[in-house]
């Protein structure tokens, strides 16, 4: 299962349509449709966070439904650690990761 399949699975469990997902998350319906049409765009991190917030689940719970081969052990570990960081300090983590990811 990949990210888009996981979104569809969670929507089905809740009986949500793409329109309901759009309303609950504030993500444009056209963006949601683009994830699943021939363009096959990938949902952004912020979109996945919005989905988790609307569905009342954590990122770790979201990614727990994805096959292990889709995420490396390190990626899963980062998500688990991230969930333990107080929400008011998470912005610092993102800023630090941006700095680390910059090309030299």
C-alpha positions as CSV (number, residue, x, y, z in Angstrom):
1,X,0.0,0.0,0.0
2,X,1.3,3.5,-0.8
3,X,0.3,6.9,0.5
4,X,-2.6,7.4,-1.9
5,X,-4.0,3.9,-1.2
6,X,-3.7,4.6,2.5
7,X,-5.7,7.8,2.1
8,X,-8.4,5.9,0.2
9,X,-8.4,3.2,2.9
10,X,-8.9,5.8,5.6
11,X,-11.6,7.6,3.6
12,X,-13.5,4.3,3.1
13,X,-13.3,3.4,6.8
14,X,-14.9,6.8,7.6
15,X,-17.4,6.8,4.7
16,X,-15.8,10.0,3.4
17,X,-16.0,11.1,-0.2
18,X,-13.2,13.1,-1.8
19,X,-15.5,16.1,-1.4
20,X,-15.9,15.4,2.4
21,X,-12.1,15.0,2.7
22,X,-11.7,18.4,1.0
23,X,-14.2,20.1,3.3
24,X,-12.6,18.5,6.5
25,X,-9.0,19.3,5.5
26,X,-9.3,22.5,3.6
27,X,-7.4,21.0,0.7
28,X,-8.9,22.0,-2.7
29,X,-11.0,19.2,-4.3
30,X,-9.0,19.7,-7.5
31,X,-5.8,18.9,-5.6
32,X,-7.3,15.7,-4.2
33,X,-8.6,14.7,-7.6
34,X,-5.1,15.3,-9.0
35,X,-3.7,12.7,-6.6
36,X,-5.9,10.1,-8.1
37,X,-6.2,11.0,-11.8
38,X,-3.8,10.5,-14.7
39,X,-1.5,13.2,-13.4
40,X,-0.9,11.1,-10.3
41,X,0.5,13.9,-8.2
42,X,1.8,12.8,-4.8
43,X,0.2,14.4,-1.6
44,X,2.6,16.8,0.1
45,X,3.7,16.4,3.7
46,X,1.4,19.3,4.7
47,X,-1.5,17.6,3.0
48,X,-0.9,14.4,4.8
49,X,-0.7,16.3,8.1
50,X,-4.0,18.0,7.3
51,X,-5.6,14.6,6.6
52,X,-4.2,13.3,9.9
53,X,-5.6,16.3,11.7
54,X,-9.0,16.0,10.2
55,X,-9.2,12.2,10.8
56,X,-7.8,12.5,14.4
57,X,-4.8,10.3,13.8
58,X,-1.1,10.8,14.2
59,X,1.4,10.7,11.3
60,X,2.7,7.4,12.8
61,X,-0.8,6.0,12.7
62,X,-1.1,7.1,9.1
63,X,2.2,5.6,8.0
64,X,1.5,2.4,10.0
65,X,-0.9,1.4,7.4
66,X,1.7,1.6,4.6
67,X,3.7,-1.4,3.7
68,X,7.1,-1.5,5.3
69,X,8.9,-1.5,2.0
70,X,7.4,1.9,1.2
71,X,9.3,3.5,4.0
72,X,12.7,2.7,5.2
73,X,13.4,1.9,8.9
74,X,15.1,5.3,9.3
75,X,12.0,7.1,7.9
76,X,9.7,5.2,10.3
77,X,12.0,6.0,13.2
78,X,12.0,9.7,12.3
79,X,8.2,9.6,12.3
80,X,8.1,7.9,15.7
81,X,10.5,10.4,17.2
82,X,8.7,13.3,15.6
83,X,5.4,12.3,17.3
84,X,7.2,12.7,20.7
85,X,8.3,16.3,20.0
86,X,5.9,18.9,21.5
87,X,3.9,20.6,18.8
88,X,5.3,24.0,19.7
89,X,8.9,22.8,18.9
90,X,8.2,20.9,15.7
91,X,8.9,24.0,13.6
92,X,12.5,23.9,14.9
93,X,12.8,20.3,13.6
94,X,11.6,21.3,10.1
95,X,14.0,24.3,10.0
96,X,16.9,22.1,11.1
97,X,16.1,19.5,8.5
98,X,15.9,22.2,5.8
99,X,19.3,23.4,6.8
100,X,20.7,19.9,6.7
101,X,19.1,19.2,3.3
102,X,20.6,22.3,1.6
103,X,23.1,21.7,-1.1
104,X,26.6,22.9,-0.3
